[in-house]
Amino acid sequence: MMLVFNASSEGYFILVGFSNWPYLEVVFFVVILIFYLMTLVGSLLIIILSYLDSHLHTPLYFFLSNLSFLDLCYTTSSIPQLLDNLWGLEKTISYAGCMVQLYFVLTLGTTECVLLMVMSYDRYAAVCRPLHYTVLMHPRFCRLLAVASWVSGFTTSALNSSFTFWVPLCGHRQVDHFFCEVPALFTHANKLTLMITSSIFVLLLLTPIFTSYGAIVQAVLRMQLTAGLRKVFGTCGAHLMVVSLFFFLAMCMYLQPPSGNSRDQSKFIVLFYTVVTPSLNPLIYTLRNKDVRGPMKRLMGWE
């Protein structure tokens, strides 16, 4: 898959970003900064709670702490540079910086997709195979799944972005986006290739996710105890909300045809799943799950 870059011999890109609305850049800066701080605080809180509270030393919260760390890295790979461009006059990024950003955005996004699939299997094992759960989700196996998620992200990203290092710096320097995001750097022909390969990748991930939740729904329908139903909906419902939000927005961006969404629409879609979605993940899990709310209150001294 070949990328055609718009760069000049100076070796940097001009990120157009939100230059069409210069009067809104201050508003964008404040809103994005608030969501970024929410992501930092919420994700760090989940990681700390999962480490300190012995009741949270379970596969679910092991994967949740991995997801929180992913959100921290994912937002940090793009938002600080976006804030700098919104605040400053020079909206540029070096060629090397663009390559690094592209690689890590791809890596962390892919890793999150795989990790969400792994978490759906964990929920399936917990609900549908409760008597065998400790065997199926042994700590060593959980660590192996987490490592596999990260390795798959780094490997897939390396394959998809390796061609960018072979492209000479020539032509126009403007990138009509606010960071080095894949669709903004593809040519029209390669966008079709991106749509096809992304469709295959998403299908491979969504199939086991839907299979897992189909089995969970069947198991829930057979349950009689109200307490059991509440616990299932508390954990599985939160994860399903995160999966739905992440994959829906990613598909809106990566599975669109070459003549799909306008550039401005694409920017706001990317802005939502890059800035807003990671900040919502901690809220979704903590507000819907009393297992997290209790330790959080004790940590804050509210109990």
C-alpha positions in Angstrom: 0.0 0.0 0.0 1.7 3.2 -1.2 1.3 6.5 0.4 1.8 9.7 -1.5 2.9 12.5 0.8 2.5 16.2 0.2 5.8 17.5 1.5 8.6 19.8 0.3 12.3 19.7 0.4 12.3 21.5 3.7 11.0 18.3 5.3 7.9 19.4 7.2 4.1 19.4 6.7 1.7 22.3 7.2 -1.4 20.9 9.0 -4.4 22.8 7.8 -6.5 21.6 10.8 -9.2 24.1 11.7 -7.7 27.0 9.9 -11.1 27.5 8.1 -12.5 28.6 11.4 -9.8 30.7 13.0 -12.2 32.4 15.3 -13.1 29.0 16.9 -9.5 27.9 17.5 -9.5 29.3 21.0 -12.8 27.5 21.8 -11.4 24.3 20.3 -8.2 24.6 22.4 -10.2 25.0 25.7 -12.6 22.1 24.9 -9.9 19.7 23.7 -7.7 20.5 26.7 -10.6 19.8 29.1 -11.3 16.4 27.5 -7.6 15.6 27.4 -7.3 16.3 31.2 -10.4 14.2 31.8 -8.8 11.3 29.9 -5.5 11.7 31.9 -7.2 11.8 35.3 -9.9 9.1 34.6 -7.4 6.7 33.0 -4.8 7.1 35.7 -7.4 6.7 38.4 -8.5 3.3 36.9 -4.9 2.2 36.6 -4.1 3.1 40.2 -7.3 1.6 41.6 -6.7 -1.7 39.6 -3.2 -1.9 41.1 -3.9 -0.9 44.7 -7.3 -2.6 45.4 -6.9 -6.3 45.8 -10.6 -6.8 44.9 -9.8 -5.5 41.4 -7.0 -8.0 40.8 -9.2 -9.8 38.3 -8.9 -10.4 34.5 -11.5 -7.8 33.8 -9.7 -5.0 35.5 -6.3 -6.2 34.3 -7.6 -5.7 30.7 -9.4 -2.4 31.8 -6.1 -1.0 33.1 -4.5 -2.0 29.8 -7.3 -0.2 28.0 -6.8 2.9 30.2 -3.1 2.9 29.5 -3.8 2.6 25.8 -6.2 5.6 26.0 -3.4 7.6 27.7 -0.9 6.8 25.0 -3.4 7.2 22.1 -4.5 10.7 23.2 -0.9 11.8 24.0 0.3 10.7 20.6 -1.8 13.4 18.9 -3.5 15.9 21.3 -0.5 17.8 22.7 0.7 18.5 19.1 -2.9 19.5 18.2 -3.1 21.9 21.2 0.3 23.4 20.2 -0.9 24.0 16.7 -4.2 25.6 17.9 -2.3 27.9 20.3 0.6 28.8 18.0 0.9 30.6 14.7 3.0 27.9 12.9 0.9 24.9 12.3 3.6 22.6 11.2 5.0 19.2 12.0 8.4 17.7 10.8 8.5 14.8 8.4 10.1 12.6 11.1 7.5 13.8 13.6 4.7 13.0 11.2 6.1 9.5 10.5 6.4 8.8 14.3 2.9 10.1 14.9 1.4 8.1 12.1 3.0 4.9 13.3 1.9 5.3 16.9 -1.6 6.4 16.1 -2.0 3.3 13.9 -0.3 1.0 16.5 -2.4 2.2 19.4 -5.7 2.2 17.5 -5.1 -1.3 16.2 -4.1 -2.5 19.7 -7.3 -1.1 21.2 -9.4 -2.9 18.6 -7.8 -6.2 19.4 -7.9 -5.6 23.2 -11.6 -4.8 23.0 -12.1 -8.2 21.2 -10.1 -9.9 24.0 -12.2 -8.2 26.7 -15.4 -9.5 25.0 -14.0 -13.0 25.3 -13.3 -12.4 29.0 -16.9 -11.3 29.5 -18.1 -14.4 27.6 -16.0 -16.7 29.8 -17.3 -14.9 33.0 -21.0 -15.2 32.0 -21.2 -18.4 30.0 -18.5 -20.5 31.6 -18.4 -19.2 35.3 -17.3 -22.6 36.7 -14.3 -22.7 34.4 -13.6 -19.0 34.4 -10.5 -19.1 36.7 -9.0 -21.8 34.4 -9.9 -20.2 31.1 -8.7 -16.7 32.3 -5.6 -17.8 34.1 -3.3 -14.8 35.0 -0.6 -16.1 32.7 -3.1 -16.5 29.8 -4.4 -13.0 30.5 -0.9 -11.6 30.2 -0.3 -13.5 27.0 -3.5 -12.1 25.5 -2.5 -8.5 26.5 1.0 -9.0 25.0 -0.6 -10.4 21.8 -2.8 -7.4 21.5 0.2 -5.0 21.8 2.3 -7.1 19.4 -0.4 -7.3 16.8 -0.8 -3.5 17.0 2.9 -2.8 16.5 3.3 -5.4 13.8 0.2 -4.4 11.7 1.2 -0.7 12.0 4.7 -1.4 10.9 3.4 -3.2 7.8 1.0 -0.4 6.9 3.3 2.5 7.5 6.7 1.1 6.3 6.2 2.4 2.8 6.0 6.0 4.0 9.8 5.9 4.6 10.4 5.3 0.9 8.5 8.2 -0.4 10.6 11.3 -1.4 9.7 14.7 0.0 8.3 16.5 -3.0 5.2 18.5 -4.1 2.8 20.4 -1.9 3.3 20.6 1.9 -0.3 21.0 3.1 -2.1 18.2 4.9 -5.8 18.9 5.3 -6.1 17.6 8.8 -5.1 18.4 12.4 -2.6 15.5 12.7 -0.9 12.9 10.6 -3.9 10.6 10.3 -4.0 7.8 7.7 -6.9 8.8 5.4 -5.6 12.3 5.1 -2.3 11.1 3.7 -3.7 8.5 1.2 -4.3 9.2 -2.4 -7.8 8.6 -3.9 -6.8 5.1 -5.2 -5.2 4.0 -2.0 -8.3 5.1 0.0 -10.2 2.3 -1.8 -7.5 -0.1 -0.7 -7.7 1.3 2.8 -11.5 0.7 2.8 -11.1 -2.9 1.7 -8.3 -3.9 4.1 -10.0 -2.1 7.0 -13.3 -3.9 6.2 -11.5 -7.2 6.4 -9.7 -6.3 9.7 -12.9 -5.0 11.3 -14.8 -8.1 10.2 -12.2 -10.4 11.7 -12.6 -8.6 15.0 -16.3 -8.0 15.1 -17.2 -11.6 14.3 -15.9 -13.0 17.6 -17.2 -9.9 19.5 -20.7 -10.5 18.2 -20.4 -14.2 18.8 -19.4 -13.6 22.4 -22.2 -11.2 23.1 -24.7 -13.5 21.3 -23.8 -16.2 23.7 -24.0 -13.8 26.6 -27.5 -12.6 25.6 -28.6 -16.2 25.6 -27.1 -16.9 29.0 -28.7 -13.7 30.4 -32.2 -14.7 29.1 -31.8 -18.0 31.1 -30.9 -16.2 34.4 -33.5 -16.0 37.1 -31.7 -14.0 39.8 -32.1 -10.2 39.7 -28.7 -9.6 41.3 -27.0 -11.8 38.7 -28.7 -9.8 35.9 -27.6 -6.5 37.3 -24.0 -7.6 37.7 -23.9 -8.9 34.1 -25.4 -5.7 32.7 -23.1 -3.6 34.9 -19.9 -5.1 33.4 -21.0 -6.4 30.0 -23.1 -3.3 29.3 -20.2 -0.9 30.0 -17.9 -2.9 27.7 -20.5 -3.1 25.0 -21.0 0.6 25.1 -17.3 1.2 24.7 -17.0 -1.3 21.8 -20.0 0.1 20.0 -18.8 3.7 20.3 -15.2 3.0 19.3 -16.0 0.7 16.3 -18.8 2.8 15.0 -16.7 6.0 14.8 -13.7 4.1 13.4 -15.9 2.5 10.7 -17.3 5.9 9.8 -13.8 7.1 9.1 -11.9 4.1 7.7 -14.7 2.3 5.9 -16.0 5.2 3.9 -15.6 5.1 0.1 -13.0 7.5 -1.5 -15.8 10.0 -2.3 -17.4 9.6 1.1 -17.5 12.1 3.9 -16.3 15.7 3.3 -13.0 16.6 4.8 -14.6 18.8 7.4 -17.0 15.9 8.5 -14.0 13.6 8.6 -12.1 16.0 10.9 -15.0 16.1 13.4 -15.4 12.3 13.4 -11.7 11.9 14.1 -11.8 14.6 16.7 -14.6 12.8 18.5 -13.0 9.3 18.7 -9.5 10.8 19.3 -10.5 13.3 22.0 -14.0 12.6 23.3 -14.3 8.8 23.3 -11.1 8.1 25.5 -12.4 10.6 28.1 -15.8 8.8 28.2 -14.3 5.3 28.8 -13.4 5.8 32.4 -16.8 7.4 33.1 -18.7 4.5 31.4 -16.9 1.9 33.5 -16.9 3.8 36.8 -20.4 5.2 36.8 -21.9 1.8 35.8 -19.8 -0.4 38.0 -20.0 -0.4 41.8 -16.8 -2.5 42.0 -14.9 0.5 40.8 -17.0 3.2 42.6 -16.4 1.6 46.0 -12.5 1.6 45.8 -12.6 5.1 44.2 -14.6 6.5 47.2 -12.1 4.8 49.6 -9.2 6.3 47.7 -10.7 9.7 47.7 -11.6 9.4 51.4 -15.3 9.7 50.8 -16.0 6.6 52.9 
